């Protein structure tokens, strides 16, 4: 349990690089997958999951108020689920993708909450009674704690559930997951190709 918590804390740090601190691209799914694959002793599958996640999410763009699924958390949770619970990569991958979509919904609400809180402190900042650095630091700490809690809870709950579900899963279902796993990056590539392909002008 302590090891899961430590890995969760590290993964939450990588997640902070997405939009909040640095943006040094260490939060890319391919980077996170490779790093956590190396740390857990399974570099090949870590890189594979990271690259597949990167390709699957390639067409998701943070436009306007849209919050794309977290590639960092998707890849990290997949690798950690595989490591701690012995789940095959093609199952862990979809557990990670699901987690990434769930966190995007949570993250959107966190941003809305932070915006409302910042508006309340706006007058105090102008009057000089509240330092902007305090709001920024507290906001970053709150975001980190949310990411850490999400990763830790999702791994400790989702991992055992997957193991229990796989015990009674039919072989055809497992084969379908395995086939879908290797199709996932091609789906992302096709979506990306369609986005960048020249559009025909209407007559």
C-alpha positions as CSV (number, residue, x, y, z in Angstrom):
1,X,0.0,0.0,0.0
2,X,2.9,2.4,0.8
3,X,4.5,1.6,-2.6
4,X,1.2,2.4,-4.4
5,X,1.0,5.7,-2.5
6,X,4.5,6.6,-3.4
7,X,4.0,5.8,-7.1
8,X,0.7,7.7,-7.0
9,X,2.5,10.8,-5.5
10,X,5.1,10.6,-8.3
11,X,2.4,10.2,-11.0
12,X,0.5,13.2,-9.6
13,X,3.7,15.3,-10.0
14,X,3.9,14.3,-13.7
15,X,0.2,15.3,-14.1
16,X,1.0,18.8,-12.8
17,X,3.2,19.3,-15.8
18,X,0.2,19.2,-18.2
19,X,-1.1,22.8,-17.6
20,X,-0.2,23.9,-14.1
21,X,3.6,23.8,-13.6
22,X,6.5,23.8,-16.0
23,X,4.9,22.3,-19.2
24,X,8.2,20.6,-19.9
25,X,6.3,17.8,-21.8
26,X,7.2,15.2,-19.1
27,X,3.5,14.7,-18.8
28,X,3.2,13.2,-22.3
29,X,1.8,9.7,-22.1
30,X,4.8,8.2,-24.0
31,X,7.2,9.7,-21.4
32,X,5.1,8.7,-18.4
33,X,4.7,5.2,-19.7
34,X,8.4,4.8,-20.3
35,X,9.4,6.2,-16.9
36,X,6.9,4.1,-14.9
37,X,7.7,1.1,-17.1
38,X,11.3,1.5,-16.2
39,X,10.6,2.0,-12.5
40,X,8.4,-1.1,-12.3
41,X,10.8,-3.2,-14.3
42,X,8.7,-3.5,-17.5
43,X,10.1,-0.9,-19.8
44,X,8.8,-2.6,-23.0
45,X,5.1,-2.6,-22.0
46,X,5.5,0.8,-20.3
47,X,6.6,2.3,-23.6
48,X,4.0,0.4,-25.6
49,X,1.2,1.6,-23.4
50,X,2.5,5.1,-23.4
51,X,2.8,5.3,-27.1
52,X,-0.6,3.6,-27.7
53,X,-2.2,6.1,-25.3
54,X,-0.4,9.0,-27.0
55,X,-1.8,7.9,-30.4
56,X,-5.3,7.3,-29.1
57,X,-5.5,10.7,-27.6
58,X,-3.8,12.5,-30.4
59,X,-6.9,14.1,-31.7
60,X,-8.1,15.5,-28.3
61,X,-7.3,19.2,-28.1
62,X,-7.9,21.5,-25.1
63,X,-10.0,24.0,-27.1
64,X,-12.1,26.5,-25.1
65,X,-13.5,25.0,-22.0
66,X,-12.9,21.4,-23.1
67,X,-10.6,19.3,-20.9
68,X,-9.1,16.4,-22.8
69,X,-8.5,13.1,-21.0
70,X,-5.2,12.9,-19.1
71,X,-2.7,10.9,-21.1
72,X,-0.3,11.0,-18.2
73,X,-2.7,9.5,-15.7
74,X,-4.0,7.0,-18.3
75,X,-0.5,5.6,-19.1
76,X,0.7,5.8,-15.5
77,X,-2.4,4.1,-14.0
78,X,-2.3,1.4,-16.7
79,X,1.4,0.6,-16.0
80,X,0.8,0.6,-12.2
81,X,-2.3,-1.6,-12.5
82,X,-0.3,-4.1,-14.6
83,X,2.6,-4.0,-12.1
84,X,0.7,-4.3,-8.8
85,X,-2.1,-6.7,-9.8
86,X,-0.5,-8.7,-12.6
87,X,-3.1,-7.6,-15.1
88,X,-2.3,-8.1,-18.8
89,X,-1.3,-5.0,-20.8
90,X,-4.4,-5.0,-23.0
91,X,-6.7,-5.0,-20.0
92,X,-4.6,-2.4,-18.0
93,X,-4.5,-0.1,-21.0
94,X,-8.3,0.3,-21.1
95,X,-8.4,0.7,-17.3
96,X,-6.0,3.6,-17.8
97,X,-8.0,5.1,-20.6
98,X,-11.2,5.0,-18.6
99,X,-9.3,6.6,-15.7
100,X,-8.1,9.4,-18.0
101,X,-11.6,10.2,-19.1
102,X,-13.0,10.2,-15.5
103,X,-10.2,12.5,-14.3
104,X,-10.9,15.0,-17.2
105,X,-14.5,15.3,-15.8
106,X,-13.1,15.8,-12.3
107,X,-10.5,18.3,-13.5
108,X,-13.1,20.4,-15.3
109,X,-15.0,20.8,-12.0
110,X,-11.9,21.5,-10.1
111,X,-11.0,24.3,-12.5
112,X,-14.5,25.7,-12.1
113,X,-14.3,25.6,-8.3
114,X,-10.9,27.3,-8.3
115,X,-12.2,30.0,-10.6
116,X,-15.1,30.8,-8.3
117,X,-12.7,30.9,-5.3
118,X,-10.3,33.2,-7.1
119,X,-13.1,35.6,-7.9
120,X,-14.0,35.8,-4.2
121,X,-10.4,36.8,-3.4
122,X,-10.1,39.2,-6.3
123,X,-11.1,42.3,-4.2
124,X,-8.7,41.3,-1.4
125,X,-5.8,40.9,-3.9
126,X,-6.5,44.4,-5.3
127,X,-6.6,45.9,-1.8
128,X,-3.3,44.1,-1.0
129,X,-4.8,42.2,1.9
130,X,-4.1,38.8,0.3
131,X,-1.0,38.0,-1.7
132,X,-1.5,36.4,-5.2
133,X,1.4,34.0,-4.4
134,X,-0.7,32.5,-1.6
135,X,-3.6,31.8,-3.9
136,X,-1.4,30.3,-6.6
137,X,0.5,28.1,-4.1
138,X,-2.7,26.9,-2.4
139,X,-4.3,26.3,-5.8
140,X,-1.4,24.2,-7.0
141,X,-1.3,22.2,-3.8
142,X,-5.0,21.6,-4.0
143,X,-4.7,20.4,-7.6
144,X,-1.8,18.1,-6.7
145,X,-3.8,16.6,-3.7
146,X,-6.8,15.9,-6.0
147,X,-4.6,14.2,-8.6
148,X,-2.8,12.2,-5.9
149,X,-6.1,11.1,-4.2
150,X,-7.6,10.1,-7.5
151,X,-4.7,8.0,-8.6
152,X,-4.4,6.2,-5.3
153,X,-8.1,5.5,-5.0
154,X,-8.5,4.4,-8.6
155,X,-5.6,2.0,-8.4
156,X,-6.6,0.5,-5.0
157,X,-10.2,0.0,-6.1
158,X,-10.0,-0.6,-9.8
159,X,-7.1,-3.2,-9.6
160,X,-8.9,-5.7,-7.3
161,X,-12.1,-5.2,-9.3
162,X,-10.4,-6.1,-12.6
163,X,-8.8,-9.2,-11.1
164,X,-12.2,-10.3,-9.7
165,X,-13.9,-9.6,-13.0
166,X,-11.2,-11.4,-15.1
167,X,-11.7,-14.6,-13.0
168,X,-15.1,-15.2,-14.6
169,X,-14.6,-13.4,-17.9
170,X,-15.1,-15.6,-21.1
171,X,-12.2,-16.1,-23.4
172,X,-13.9,-14.4,-26.3
173,X,-14.2,-11.2,-24.2
174,X,-10.5,-11.3,-23.4
175,X,-9.7,-11.8,-27.1
176,X,-11.8,-8.8,-28.0
177,X,-9.9,-6.7,-25.5
178,X,-6.6,-7.9,-26.9
179,X,-7.7,-7.1,-30.5
180,X,-9.0,-3.7,-29.5
181,X,-5.7,-2.9,-27.7
182,X,-3.7,-3.3,-30.9
183,X,-6.4,-1.4,-32.9
184,X,-6.4,1.6,-30.5
185,X,-3.4,3.4,-31.9
186,X,-4.7,3.0,-35.5
187,X,-8.0,4.6,-34.5
188,X,-6.0,7.6,-33.1
189,X,-3.9,7.8,-36.3
190,X,-7.0,7.7,-38.5
191,X,-8.7,10.5,-36.5
192,X,-5.5,12.6,-36.7
193,X,-5.2,12.0,-40.4
194,X,-8.8,13.1,-40.9
195,X,-8.3,16.2,-38.9
196,X,-5.3,17.4,-40.9
197,X,-6.6,16.2,-44.3
198,X,-7.6,19.0,-46.7
199,X,-11.4,19.8,-46.5
200,X,-13.4,20.1,-49.7
201,X,-15.0,23.5,-50.1
202,X,-18.7,23.6,-50.5
203,X,-20.0,24.7,-53.9
